[in-house]
Amino acid sequence: MSLQIIIAAYVLCLLAAIAATSAIIRGGHGTQKLKWVIAGLGCTFMGATLFACKPILPPFFTIILANEFLLFTFICLHQAIAAILESSDRYLKLSMFLVGVQFVAFLHYTYAVPSLRARIIIRTAAISIQCVLSVIVLFRDCGQRLRYSRLIAGWTFSTFIFLQIARVIATMIWQPRFQPTRLDPIQSFFATFGFALGLAVVAAIIWLGMSSRRENLQLMATTDGLSGLLNRRTFDQVLQRELEYAKRRNEPVALLMIDIDHFKQINDCFGHLVGDEVIRRISQLLCVNTRAMDAVARYGGEEFVMVLRGMQMSQAESIAERLRTQIEAMAGLPGPLRVTASIGIAVAAEGDTVSSLLKRSDTALYLSKRTGRNRVSAQYA
């Protein structure tokens, strides 16, 4: 296949990909972290441009620097993945080591012992290792967060790696031939499909970034910014589902309403920053004591609610007492500050709605406050 046709197609696709990614970022549909993708595409563009200048530039630019730019493409894509997933990049030093090794090896096999086969194998191996690092980051701790986007990106990278391994094997079996205007059929095949898969990798990373953005927006809409717990509107929806679930399964469901005692005095005496820290600390404590099937939310300024699936009153009282004790025992607070909380409990009865169950738990909470605070009270149907 004509080398000029391949390079022209590369450049057009790269320009289109850069324009599309820039539009996504400007449109607010993606994330600023996708700028790493643009940097990677820019590196590929520079490499292709240098490679196209073979007739007029020395090999140092058209071979050595062109291939360094190509390796930097995948390093930038790796940085994009790490930024999107908010993962610490443990492999940057290894990436820079690959850049150095490839640079020295290309100097050797360009000037000292010229070998096209060796250069192809070295470049392909370096890119494959860098892609393996990206796959590790994508599959590492792959829980529910962005699960499908991560899997698709990971398997797209893996397919690209398999293609690179096949290229190494083919290059070792068949001597590559290069002419100023043409690539041999085998290398032309790998160059063409490698570029296509490279664009697929870029598309997968862009989708990963957009999925992350969408998830963050959803998180902002459903959670409280200070505590990280569910917000009031979302909790009301969760409680409605729990009541329906309990009715279908003929199981109990308990609601705890928790209020920090004398919270206004904490703000007045120690400042709002300390008050915010108290809310964060109690939020963490409540999360630790919540099962996966339960839900906890910040329901007001200093008020929290917790729904406990399948809990009878005696079990809910035991959990509430444990929470009260742990809140009272919280250490590491500023100076003489000691925090306590009052808790009210109600268990859903026949015909209870979201508002009626909340009202009964609020009545129990009021009883705890009226009888001295720092205690647990229950409201029976």
N, C-alpha and C positions, 0 to 999 in steps of 0.2 A: 504494500500500500504506500502511496506517495507520502513522504514525510511532511510536506507542506500542507497536505489536506488534513492530516492528523493534528498538526499543531494549530491550524486555523480553526478546526472544530473544537479543540481544547480551549482556545482563547475565547471563542464565542460563548461556549458553555460556562466558562469561568466568569466572564463579564455578566452573563445573565444571572448566575448564582449570587454574585456579589450584589447586583442590583436588587434581587429578590430579598436577600437577607437584610439589606439596608432598609428596604421598604417595610419589612416586618418590624424592625426595631423602631423606626420613625412612627409607624402606625400604632405603637403601643400594644401590639398583640403579642410581642415576644418579650425579650429581656435584654438588658444592656450587656449581659454576659455573652450574648451571641456575637459581640464584637470580636471575640477570639476566633469565631468562625470566619469572619471577614478577613482577619489577619492571616488565617491559614490559606484562604483562597487567594489572598494577595501574594503569599509566598509561592503558591503554585503558578500564579501568573508570571511572577518574576523568573521562576525556573524555566517555564516554557518559552518566555521571551529570550532568555539567554541561550537556551538550546537552539532556538530558531536562528540565532546569530552566528552559527558555526562557521559560515564562510568568511566572516569578517572579524571575529574575535578569537583570541588565543584559547587553547583548551582549558586554561585555568578558570576562565569565566564560563565557557559553554559546557564543560564537563564537571569540574569540581564544584564551583559555586552553584551551578544549576541543580546539582543533586543535593547540595546542602540545603538549598531552598525547599526542595521537595521533602526532605526529612523534617524541616521546620514546619511544614504544612501539618504534619501529623502531631507534632509537639503542640502546636496551637490548638488543634482539635481536641487533644487531650486536656489542655488547660480549660477549654470551653466546657468539657464534661465535668471536670473537677469543680469549676465555678458554679455550674448549674446545680450540681448535686451537693454543693457546699461541703465538699470533701477535701480534707487536707492532702495536698499533693506530696506524697512521699517519694515520688519517682523523678523529680526534676533533675537531681544530680545524675541519675542514671541516663536520663534523656540527653543531658549535656555531654556525658561520657560517650554516648553513641555518636553525637555530632563530631566530637574530637576524633574518635576511632575512624569514622567514615572519611573525615578530611585527610587524615594521615594515609589511610589505605588508598584513597583515590590519588593522592600525590604520587605514591609509589607505583600504582598500576597505570598511571597516565604518563609519567616521565621516566622512571627507573626501569620498570618492566611493563611496557604497555600491554594491557589485556582487557578487551571488552568483556569477555566472559567473567573475569574476576570482578570487574566493576559492577556488572549486573547483579551478581550473587551478593556482593557486599551491600549494595544499596537495598536490594530486596530484603536481605536479612535484617538490616537496621530498621527499615520501615516496619517489618513484621514484628520485631521485638517491641517497638514503640506502640504498635497496635495492640499487642498482648497486654501491655500496661494499661491501656484504655479499657480493654475487656475486663481486666481485674477490677478496676474502679467501678465499672458498670454492674458487675455481678457481685461485688463485695457487699455484704449486708443488704442484699436485695430483698427488702421486706415489701410491705404494701405500698410504700410511697413511690409513685411513678413506676410501678412494677412493670406494666406492659411496655411503656416507652423505653425503659431501661433494657428489657429483654430484647426488644426489636433492634435497638441500637447495638446491643452486645452481639447479637447473632449476625447483624450486618457487618460489623467489624470482623467477626469470626470467618464469615464467608470471604471477606477480602484477604484475610490471613491465609486461608486455604488456597486462594488463587496465587498468592505470592510464593507459597511453598511449592505449588505446581510449577511456577515459573523457574524457581531455583533448580528443581529436578530436570525440567526440560532443557535449561541452559547447560547443565552438567552433561546431559546426554548428547545434545546437538550443539555444535559450535555455532554461536550467533554470528551473523554476517551483517555488516553495516556499510551502507553506501551513503554518500553525501545527500542523496535525495530520496532514499528508500530504506525501509526496514525489512528484514527477512520475514516471511509469513508467520513464523512462530512468535517472534518478538512483537510483530505487529498485532497479533491476536491478543497477547498478554497486555500490551500497552493500551489497546482499545478497551478491552473489558475491564482492565484495572482502573482506567479513568472513569468508566461508567459506574463501577462499584464504589469508587471514591466519591462520586457525586451522591450515590445512595447513602454513603456514610454521612456526608454533610447534611442530607435531607433528614436522616434519622436524628442527628444532633439538634437540628433546628426544631424538629417535632418534640424532642426531649425538653428543649428550652421553653417552648410554648406550653407544653403540658405542665412544666414546673410553674410557669406564670399563672396558668389557669388554676392550679392547685393552691397557689398562694392567695389568689383572689378569693377562692372559695373559703380558705381558712380565715381570711380577714372578715368575711361575711358571717361566719358561724362561731367565731371565738372572740373572747375578750382580750384586748391587746395587752393589758397589764398582767393578768394572771395566766393567760394561755388556756383557760378553761372555756367551756361552751358559754355563749352569751345567753341572755334571757329568752330571746325569741326562739333560738334553736332548741334550748332546753324544753320549752313548752311543747315543741313538736315531738321531741324525744319522749317526754312524759306521756303525751297522747298515744304514741305508738306502744309504750310500755303498758298502759292501761288496757289497750285493745289486745295486746299479747297476753296479759294476765287473764283477761276475760275468756279468751279462746282456750287457754291451757288450764283454766280454773286454778291458777296459782296466785299467791299473794304478791304484792309489791309495796315496798315501804318507801316513804319520802322523809328525808331529814332536812330540816331547815336550820342553818348554822349562822349565828350572828356574833361578830367580835364585840366583846363587852367594852364599853367606854371608848369606842374608836375615835370619837371626836376629841377626847382628851389626849389621845396618843398624837393626833395631828397637831393639836394646839401646843403641847409640851415639847414634842420631839421633832416636829416638822413633817411636811407631807412626804418627803423622800423616805423617812423612816416608816410612815404609814404605808407607803407603797411597798416597801420591803416586807412589812408584816403581811400584807395581802399576798405577796408572792410566796412567802414561806408557808403560809397556811394552805395556799393552793397546791404547792408541792406535796405537803403532808396529806392532803385529801386525795391527791392522785395516787400516792403510794398505797393508800388504803382502799383503793377502788379496783374491783375486778373488771375484766374486759367487758363483761356483760352489763355493768353498771354505768352510770353517767353522773358527772359532777359539773356544776356550772357556777359562775359568779352571777348572782341574781340581782344584786344591787351594789351600793357602794362598799359596804362591809358585810354583805349577806351572801351566803352560799347555799346551794341546794344539792342534794344527792339522792338519786333514785336507786334503790337496791332491789333487784329482781329476785323473786322467790323468797323474800325474807318475811318471817312472821314478826310480830311485835317484840317478842323476847329476844330474838336474834338481832333485830335492829337496835334495840336498847343496848345490847352488849357492844355492838360496833360504835354506837354514838358515845357510850361511856369511854371507850378506848380512844376515840378521837378527842374527846374533851380532855382526857388525861394527857395525851401527847401534846396538845396545844398548850396546856398549862405548863408543861415541862420543857417547852422550846427554849434552847440556850442560844447564846451568841447574839442576843439583842442588845441595843445600845444601853449602857449604864444600868440604871435600876429598873428598866422597863420589863414588865411581866405581862403577858397576854393571856387572857382567858376568853372562853366562848360559851354562849348559851345555845342549847340545841332543843328543837322541838321535833317530835316524830308523829307521823300518822301513817296507818296502813290502809290501803284502798279497800273500801267496802262496796257492796253491791250498789250500783247506780252512781258511784263516784265519777265526777268529771275532773278535768285538769284544775279548774278553778275551785271546786269544792275540796279536793284533796290538798291543794295549796293553802286554802283557807284554814283547814283543820290543823295542818302542820304549823301554820303561822300562829294559831291560837295556842298550840302547845309551846311554841317558842316564847310567846308573850307570858305564859305561865312561868317559864324558867326565869325570865327577866324580873317578873313581879315578885318572885319568891327568893330573890337573892343573887341571881346570875350565876354563871359558872356551874351550870347543872343541866341535867337532861330531863325533859318532861314529855309525856306521851298524851296524845289525844285519841281516844277510842271513838269508834263510830256510834 
